[in-house]
Each structure stands twice: as structure tokens, then as C-alpha cells.
Amino acid sequence: MNSIRYCHQLRPNSTIHAIIGGFHLLNANERRLQKTYAVLKSEVPDLKILAPCHCKGEHAMSEIALKSPDEYTDCRVGAQLRFVV
């Protein structure tokens, strides 16, 4: 969530369409998971791709995948993402 806020600081009028990287939710409790999801929904309303890569926590990612099935992409070694501009 810090990265999202930093992107907004760098480019306040830009839209974030994808979040790709480590989510660091491996040991997240339910409260932290709910807070993370709330930030995703409120601060990235135009999100098209949500691709956690490492340190994601399988429980956390399964919960997020259930809540955002259209955006969620399982990003493991060898995954390919295609962006159309």
C-alpha cells in the first residue's frame, strides 16, 4: 500500500491500472488483510490487473482473488502479462 501512495505522490493525476509485485502479506492477520483490500478498492478504483508475485501469503491472496476475480492474476515464475496501450 505504501507503493500505491508513493505513486500517487509522484503523479497525483495519473491512474494506476496494474499492481505487480510482492504484497508481503505472508503473515497478515485478518485485520491487516481487510485493511489492505480496503486501500486497494479506495485508492486504485481503475485497477485492471492485480498480480502478486512473492511474499504474498496464499491465504491472503485467495481472499483477494475471491473479492476481485476479474483483476486477480496469479503471477508465478514464467508468468507473462500482456498490456495493450
Number of C-alpha atoms within 10 A of each C-alpha: 13 7 9 14 14 11 14 16 11 9 11 10 8 10 14 17 13 16 19 14 14 14 18 14 19 15 14 15 11 12 8 13 18 15 11 17 17 12 15 18 12 9 16 18 12 13 18 16 18 22 23 21 17 16 13 19 16 12 16 22 19 15 15 19 17 10 12 17 12 12 17 21 18 14 16 11 8 6 10 7 10 5 6 3 3
